[in-house]
Each structure stands twice: as C-alpha cells, then as structure tokens.
Amino acid sequence: MKIIFKSILLAFLLFFSSGKIWSQSTTVVLKDNWSFSKEVKGDAFAVNFNTSEWEKVSIPHDWAIYGPFDKKWDIQTGIIEQNGEKEATEKTGRTGALPHIGTGWYRNTFTIPEFKKGQKALLLFEGAMSEPQVYLNGKKVGQWGYGYSYFYIDITNDLLIGKENILAVKLTNEPFSSRWYPGAGLYRKVSIVVKEEENFAQWGTFITTPEMKGNSAVVDIKAEFNGSNLSMVTQIKDANNKVVATQKSTDTKDGKFHQLIEVAKPNLWSPETPYLYTAVTKLYAADGTLKDEQNIKFGIRFIKYEPKIGFSLNGKVTKFKGVCLHHDLGPLGAAINKAALRRQLTILKDMGCNAIRSSHNMPSFEQLELADEMGFMFLAESFDEWAKPKVENGYNRFFKEYAEKDIVNLVRATRNHPCIVMWSSGNEVPDQWGAEGVKRARWLQDIFHREDPTRPVTVGMDQVKATMESGFGALLDIPGLNYRVHLYEEAYKTFPQGFILGSETASTVSSRGIYKFPVVQEKNKQYDDFQSSSYDLEACSWSNVPDEDFVLQDDKPWVIGEFVWTGFDYLGEPTPYDEKWPSRSSYFGISDLAGLPKDRFYLYRSRWNKEDKTLHILPHWNWKGREGEITPVFVYTNYDSAELFVNGKSMGIQKKNNSTPQNRYRLMWNDIKYEPGTVKVVAFDSNGKIAAKSEVKTAGDPYQIVLNADRKTIKANGEDISFVTVSVVDKNGIPCPVADNELQFKVTGAATYRAACNGDATSLEVFHQDHMKLFSGKLVVLVKAIETPGAIQLEVTGEGLQTGKINLKSKR
C-alpha cells in the first residue's frame, strides 16, 4: 500500500528488520592480507605488479589518521557562509590537518574455494574514501564516486574458480573536497558474497507491518529473488529463538514473494525496550533443494507524525532527544570499529539520548546494528551537497550521475532497520535558493518514497526564510530547521506540515575542563589559548546555547525534538578557530574527542535522563592566583533547588525559575569568590528534603596515576578495544583537574597499544605514539585485543608520579 505523505496526518504503522542478514550464501570478509601504498606514481592494478615494499594493513583502514598533524594539508581559502563571513580567509584545520589528500592503492590476493561454475559472486564495499576504482585480475570491474556510499559489483564473470585472485583498489582524495575530516582509504568492510544461481536479490527483502489485527501485528515481507519455480518458507522467531509464526509461499508477482504473517502479542521495539525478533527466510527449488537463506533480525514498532501533536512511538508522544554524529571515531579516524561505536552509544544512553542523526552521510552498518540492539532512533542522512557546491570538489561533481544510485543503495541496504524513523536527503544545501532547488528536493524525496513508502523525508534547512518563500520547506515531509530558533514560530505558521524538527541545534562550543572569566554569554568568542569556556555560554554567530532549544522543546508540542550538534567532538571544523593554528578538531561536542564528558553532558543529562540522579558542579576548584576573585559556580541537576556551601559556609539556596532560559535549567551562584577548599552542593526534592549531595575539592600536586577501563574483559578477535581513562590524583586521592603531565603507555600480554587521545583540539601529538600529555587532568588509552586470548596489562608512567597499572583480559 502506497502511503501519501502530503496528507494532513502522517501515520506510519511499521514493522522493520535490522540490516543484519546472515545468508545461506557464503560471505567472505576481506579483512587481512592487504597491502597498501601511497607512493605509487602510476597504476598498480597489473597482476604482476611488485608490492613487496608496500605496507601490510588490515581493513577497515584509514591511512591519514597516523598523521602527522600539519597545517599544510588541504589548506582551504574560502568563505564559510554559515559563519556569516563576507570575505575569503585561509582555513588551516578545516579538514583535520591530517594527510588525507592524494591517491592510495590497496591490493589483496585471495581464493574462494566454495565458488563453482553456475554460482554468482558480488564484491561489496561498505565505504571507500574516495572515488574507488576497482580492478580484479588486472581488469577494471567497476568504480564509484561517493566515498560514503555502499555499493557492490558483480564479479561472477571475472572471478577465477579455484585459483588465486588479485584485487586492486585505487582511491583518490582530491583537495577541497570536504568541510571536515573525511578519512582516507578502505575505512569500512570489504567482502565477497557467493550465491547460488537461484538466490535472494542483494538488499532485495523489505519487511513492514501495514496494520494490526486485534492483538497481532501483520508482518508484510516482500522478497525479491532470482530464478524460477521456487518457493519461500519463513519462520519468525522471538528473542529466545522460539518459532512464533510460519508461512510457505509459492506464488510470486513482479519477481517477488509476498507474505503476510501474523505475530501474536508482539513485544514492541523502542529505545526503552529494543526487542528484536528474527525472520528466517528460505528459498527452495522445486525438488526441495535449499538454494538460499536469510536470517533477519527485526523489531515491531509503530510511528506517527501528527500536526500540533508531534511524533508518537507505539502510541506515546515522544520527543527526539538526539545528537548529530560525524563518522570519525576520534583517535581511530574514519576506520570503523564496533567497540568504539558501542562505547559512544553507551555514553549517550547514560545521558538520556534516544536518537542519532548521521551527519552528513550514510551511516555504517555497524552503527545501525547497535542502534537496533541498544535502542536509538535514527535519522539516516545522505548528502551535504547537491548540484551547487560548498567546496570545489565536493559531492556536486557526482550529483547528476550518482544521486539516485546513492539513495537507492542507502535505502535498500538499510531500510529494514527498526531504528530508522526518517531519512534526510540533504544538509544546508546551497540549492535551498531558487526554483531549481525546489525541483531537486522533490526529485530526491520522490526517490526515497519510491524505495521506501513508509518513512518520511527531511532536509536540514538553514536558509529558512528562503525556503518559506520558494516552497522548498513546504514540500518536505518533515521540515527540519538547523538553528534559527527565532524563526520557529514563523516557520510553524508558514509550513503546512503542522510540526517542526530541530534537525540541528545548539552548536555551543566548549573545551573540557577549561573555564574563562568573566563569565558572560557571548558569540564567536576567541581566546589566546584557542580554547572555549566550559561554562556553556559560548556559541557561534548562527547558533545558540542549549537552554534556548530546551524552551522550544518543552513548551511547543509541535516541535518534535532536536538533534544537537554534536554528541562528540570530531576531527576538522575547529570553529571558532577556523583561521587559527594549531586548532584541528571541533569544540561542539557534548563529550570531547576522547569521549570524555564535558560539563555540558550533565546539563543534557539533567533534562534527558529521567531514571538517574544528576548533580554536577562546575568549575573545578583549583584557581591558584584567583583568590578573592569572582568565580561563579553552576550546578547541573534534575532537582529544582539546591544549597551551595564553600568551606562549610552557605552561599544560599537557588531555585530554578523562568526569568531566563539559563535560570530555568541551571542553578547558578554568580557572585562566589574563590578560596581554596571544598565546594559542596545539597539538592532538595519537591518536598524540600535533602535528595543528593556532591562536592569538589582543591587538589594538591599530582602524585599518582589512576586507571579506569570501560570494560575489563574484551573479545580476542583482533578488533575489540578497551578504553582506559587515565587521570592523576594528589596524595589524598583528589583529582588534579589542571594536570598536564606527559605520560608513557605500555601494553603487555594478549593485546596491543592502539592509540591515545586527550581531547585537546590544539594538540599536535599523533594518536598512535605511546606517549601523550594530559589535558585538563585526563586522557584515554585504547588497548586492542589480538586474536589469542589471555591476560593483558596496561602500565602508565610519568615523571615524578606513582605508576598506574590495570589488569584486563581477553577471551573468545
């Protein structure tokens, strides 16, 4: 049934599967045995090309993350219109100041013993940065444009049966092709899928539920296949692997099987209860021979978008408490790693986050799988550019030839994830201006609707006035506003949809543990040390502090939620220091590049996390030389009132009120004078009784290194990572918040040292070296398992400090 989005009520009754499909077909992941070089002057696809001097790498791989940081890489001279610039200036860290520009070659030699005549073979790339040209056994077999897109190539006629095959991939990153650090290389998985001649089509199965019948969900399965005289049998299993429904089909239409299966008393998928079923679909020949099999995890959930009411999930009005995420993983760069992704989502879950926007590109399969399992709604985005450029060599070069193909692959590969609740066809595209932009917006939205008629489409709009006048915003299923809080009311009245999404909000800037005086709310504030104040009152000319969005989210039911820019700092875009050096990563994150929470984390947690107590004091209390000077104290808490004490003396009780957005969401003592000692806060519940206490103390000199791991047991698979937070305390165990000691790292046993990160946007220390300075008293060390299980020890040393040691282990 086709759903028409232009109706007054946008209602979706949906049942979705995760994109994770295990097939009867053989899938060979090409992880190891790769050779890599950036030194090749010509082409390197010939079968007998000498690669003996090439580097040995594993995939996923990002060749640029190893540095060094240098302002010479991809220096861009131009105007950032979003920043209100009128004249072109030199931007030295805009793409992360890492060596991603240039051409790299990858080669792999492999044999597929299972492959035999009559079978089909597909070569699948989940992400290749950028412009991949693919050669097999000396012959060019395919190419692609967009570095974020998934694509596959049919290599059936070029794969040697029972013999050694040579795969060569050429990747080219042009200068001026990105606004942030894009990474470089085969940064996501590469695999070969071998199928029988009769098979389920790649990304050809789509599962929804168009209706409920009584207390049962109707499962609608459409499965595209290749072959004839076939039948399909489906079993649906619950989370305990118990079969709850079965159906066999022999009739087909338009090359697809179509099944309607009832699931009684379904457990519904939501961020609070991310329940997943499994659909086992089997393809049989007429003689009963099994030809193909898919095991598809899925969730049952119902979504609805209604004028004046907003978004509902499973019948409950729900606000998107979301964050935007770039694809880089800090010290790992763009190379995908599931442990790093899981850590990010664990941190966001604790904050109370329930949604993610992939910015501004296709999300990884691993990220969507984790969102399904851990319970995050997802806004899956496609492009940062259409036909009009933001940067000289951006996606505008590929738009005409590839836009439809990229959307088709995005939707078909991921449409079965229960987490995805909407698509985005673009972000702040210059095409928002003019009639041609309206045509492009409609064309792209129609492609999404054709491939998936069950989910709405949005665009992150920053030129809101222009989109009001042109009709651009009116044609979208969901009008997404990037910032422009002053235009929400006007946009709501102008656009016909009856609701507004904060598709990108806040862009508050701060540096973890750095505080500036006097404490005032400012735009585009810069300091000599190239840091931003963690009092959370600084933003860009076009953005705002969090409290202004909170007011809209809380008071306007037609504002359906927000996606904060950003959940974590990312490499590149060092606003407000785009023209300063050294500055090579963002300041927008709620947590820093190392994943360490900034103060702002607790402001969002106090509002979003309804299950746990939040009582956080800022700033730290080590201000030698500021004795007697005004040093405001803020408290981020889910309680409405609290009393502050400095060295046992009451500084009075503060209560949240509506006098300003900040007073509504923060408790602030603005006249506190610094004196060393103890700052204590006592929070009160609604009955005026003491509900929670917290304190910070002035620390002495750094004395001992302390280590805390996010997980002490990891998998011995060569990929899993334990993230160990390293801090320094004084002789009394009090954290030293201004410590900047240089530390050395040593890993022994069944793991290797992978990287370190301190979250300092100005640091030029490369991540993979075994030493780094603390920033604001902390850093994070990444310990990576090898494939042999066993005991692991991390030892961290620093001059004049007691050594820190932690014991970990890996197991199969």
Secondary structure, 3 states (H helix, E strand, C coil): CCCCCCCCCEEEEEEEEEEEEEECCEEEECCCCEEEECCCCCCCCCCCCCCCCCEEECCCCCCCCCCCCCCCCCCEEECCHHHCCCCCEEECCCCCCCCCCEEEEEEEEECCCCCCCCCEEEEEECCCECCCEEEECCEEEEECCCCCCCEEEECCCCCCCCCCEEEEEEEEECCCCCCCCCCCECCCCEEEEEECCCEEEEEEEEEECCCEECCEEEEEEEEEEECCCEEEEEEEECCCCCEEEEEEECCEECCEEEEEEEEECCCECCCCCCCCEEEEEEEEECCCCEEEEEEEEEEEEEEEEECCCEEEECCEECCEEEEEECCCCHHHCCCCCHHHHHHHHHHHHHHCCCEEEECCCCCCHHHHHHHHHHCCEEEEECCCCCCCCCCCCCHHHCHHHHHHHHHHHHHHHHCCCCCEEEEEEEECCHHHCCHHHHHHHHHHHHHHHHHCCCCCEEEEECCHHHHHHHCHHHHCCEEEEECCHHHHHHHHHHCCCCCEEEEEEECECCCCCCCCCCCCCEECCCCCCCCCCCCCCEECCCCCCHHHHHHHHHHCCCEEEEEEECCECCECCCCCCCCCCCCCECCCCCECCCCCECHHHHHHHHHHCCCCCCEEEECCCCCCCCCCCECCEEEEECCCEEEEEECCEEEEEEECCCCCHHHHHCEEECCCECCCCEEEEEEECCCCCEEEEEEEECCCCCCEEEEEECCCEEECCCCCEEEEEEEEECCCCCECCCCCCEEEEEEEECEEEEEEECCCCCCCCCCCCCEEECECCEEEEEEEECCCCEEEEEEEEECCCECEEEEEEEEC
